[in-house]
Amino acid sequence: MTSQPPVPTPDDLTCQELVEAVTDYLEGALAPEDAARFMRHLDMCPPCHDYVEQIRLTIRLAGGLHADRLAAGERGQLLALFRDWKRA
């Protein structure tokens, strides 16, 4: 017997709303009812679940970066990538 995914309700988050709330979610800053809506969306939306996992991985990996350990020019390259990511 397989479990069925949750049935969407009118108050569920859209994918765009989830993206906008991901930082608050990861920082534990969402109200309990908003966190529940966030989790419900993740249960129903594999692409958003993958997105949140990618953000978690990025945070974990970036946490090991230190500006004083970057080779010359790498800091500028990273900043340019982050600044220009929407244009790509």
C-alpha positions, -999 to +999 in steps of 0.1 A: +000+000+000+015+033-010+007+066+006-009+094-014+007+128-016-012+155+003-041+172-015-035+209-022-056+234-003-064+270-012-041+283+015-010+263+003+021+282-008+029+286-045+064+278-056+072+315-059+061+321-023+082+292-011+113+306-028+106+340-012+102+324+022+132+299+021+156+321+041+131+326+069+123+289+069+159+278+071+165+304+099+135+292+119+119+326+115+085+314+101+054+314+123+044+278+131+014+279+107+036+293+079+063+267+086+035+240+083+024+255+050+060+255+038+065+218+048+032+209+032+043+224-001+077+205+001+057+173+006+037+180-026+064+195-048+096+175-055+113+204-074+108+227-045+121+200-021+152+197-043+156+235-043+156+237-005+181+209-003+203+227-028+201+258-007+210+238+024+240+223+007+251+257-006+250+271+029+269+242+043+296+245+017+298+283+017+302+282+055+336+268+049+347+297+028+368+325+043+377+356+024+413+355+036+417+320+022+406+329-014+433+331-041+438+365-057+408+373-079+386+345-067+366+369-044+358+391-074+348+361-095+325+348-068+309+383-064+304+386-101+288+352-103+263+360-075+256+395-090+250+382-125+232+349-118+198+362-127+210+373-162+222+338-171 
